[in-house]
Amino acid sequence: MKKTLIAASAALALLATGALAQSYGIKPGDKLQLEVLEDPSLNRTLLVLPDGTVSVPFAGTVNAQGRTVAEIQAAITAALAPNFATTPTVSVSVGELGQRAAGTAAGGTGGLIPVYAIGEVATPGKIDVRKGTTLLQFLAQSGGLSKFAATSRIQLRRVDPKTGQETVYKFNYKAVQDGGSAPTIVLRPGDVIVVPERRLFE
């Protein structure tokens, strides 16, 4: 495992200096850094999902798997362009390579389980939480939501490892903020919390 981490660190260092950035094909689990000069509120970390896509406010879903940073940057620029008077200045870089440490994929170690957050959250990506953590506790632990978050339409997506069947649980965080009660949803390994972008008048 130590050799794997060292190799990943070395590869990331090369990417940072541009030695591999031109040819490296982005993979699920990688994290990208997005910066938009004309609108810093769009600056964020983008997690490449298992289906190879990233989610960008005002641009929607952009395919990233197998593409180089330059190709992803061009795709995001084109998707964002209709929202600006002139073509925005977009910068995309590799922030972190995906890690798949042995022994943590199924149930975690040391009483921790892997949970994933995507969309309008402060800290997207994989977060290890203690067994028994609820969805509401997770939202607090992960740093909260962005100002673009549709707080009434949060989803928890859970796949049954035996059947492959996905169940979607809806969670209205806005109702909690307004003093309402929240369902107690205890997280399980592999759960994905999806926080969509709010609509124009939402």
N, C-alpha and C positions, 0 to 999 in steps of 0.2 A: 504493500500500500504506500509506503514511504517513497519508493521509486516512482510510483505512478504520480504522486503529488509533485515530486520534483520535476518529472517530465512535463506535467501540465503547466507548472510555473515557468519552465523554460520556454515552452511553446507560446505562452501568453506574452512573455517578454519579447520574443521575436515578433509577434503580432503587433505589439505596442511600438516597436521600432520600424514597422513597415516591411520587415524582411519577408513575412508570409502573408501579409494583409491582402496583397493583390490576388493571391491564388487560393487562399483558405476558403473552403466551402462551409458556411455556417451550418451548425447541427442543432437539433432539439436539445434544450438544456443550456445552451450558450446564452449569455446576457450581453445585450448591445447597449451602448450609450447613445442616446439621441439628443441632439442640440439643434434648435431652430433660432437663428439669429434674430429674426423679426418678432418672435413670440417666445420668450424664455419660459413661459408657463407650460410649454409643451416639452421642455427638457425633462428627460426621464430615463430610467432603465427599462429596457424591453426584454422580457423573457421569451425565448423561442420555445413555443409550445410543442408537445409531442407530435402534433400534425404539421410542424414545420413553419407555423405562421407567427406573426407578432401583431399586436393590436395597438394602433396609434390613434389618439383622439383626432377627429375631423378627417382622418384618412381611412379609417376602418381597418380591415384585416389585410395584411401584406404578407405574401409568401416570402420566406427567408431561407428555408432549407436548401442547401446546395449552392446558394448564391454567394457571391463575394460581397464584401462590405460596400464596394462601389456600386454594385448592382442594386443592393437593398437601398442605398442612399438615393439612387436615381428613382427607384420605384416609389419611395416615400415622398420625395420631392414632387413627382408627378401627381400623386394622390392628394397632396396638400395644396398644390398650386391654385385650384379653383377657390380656395378660401382666402387668398391674398390678392392684392391689387397687382403685385408683380411676383415673379417666381421667387419663392422663399429660399434663403440660404440654409441648407440642411447639412448637418454633419453627423455621420454614423461611425462608430468605432466599436471594437470588441472590448467589453468591460470585464468579462469573466467567461472562461471556458467551462462547459458543463462537466460536472463531476459525477461519477457513478461508483462511489466507494463500495467495495465488497462488504456484504453483510448488513447494509442499511436499506436496500431496496424494498424489502418486504415489511419489516416491522420496526426498523430502527434499532438503536443500541442504547443501553443505559437508561431504559424507561422512556426513551424518546421515540416519536413516530414522525415520518415525513408527511408534511402537508404543503399544498401548492396554492399560491395566490396569483391571480392574473387580473388585468384590467386596471381600474382606477384605485389602486392601493398604494400606500407610501412605500412599501417594500415588496415588490413583486418577486416571484421565484419560489424556490423550495425553502421552507422553514421547518426546522425540527422543533416539535412541541412535546410537552409531557403528556403521557397517556391520561385521559380524563379531561383534557382541555376542551372547553365548549367553543362554539363558533364565535360568540360574543367576546369571550376572553381572547380568542385568536386575533380578532380585529383590533383589540386594544394592544396586544403584544406586538403585532406587526407594524405598529406606528400609525394606524388609522387610515382614513380614506383621503383621496385627493378632492379638490374642489369641483372636479368634473364628474364625480361619482353619482350614479343613480341610486341613492341610499335606500329607496323603497323596493328595489328590484335585485337585491343581492341573491346569488344562487350558490348552493353547495351541490356539487356534482360528485356522485359516489358510484363506483363500479363494483358490482359483486364479483369477486375473484373466481367464484365457482361457475357462475353462469355467463359472465360478461355483460350482464344487464346493467344499464345505467339508470340510477334514480336521481332526480333533480329535486332538491328541497329549496323552497323559497323563503327568504328571510328579509323582513321589513325593518331595517335599522332606523329608518326615519320615525316609525311608530315608537320605537324604543326611546329615541331622543325626545319625543313628545310626551313621554311618561307612560307609554303602554308597556304591556308585558312582552317578553320574548320567549319563544319556544327554546327549550334546553336541548340543543343539538350537540352531542358529544362527538368530537372528531375521531376519524379512523384513519389508519395508514393509507396514503394515496388520495385522500380527499382533495378536491380542487374547488377553491372558493373563487367565484367569478363575480367581479364588480363591474357591471357595464357602465358605459358612458351615458350621462344623462342627456335627455332630449332637449331641444331648444327651449321649450316653455315648461319643463319639468321641475 
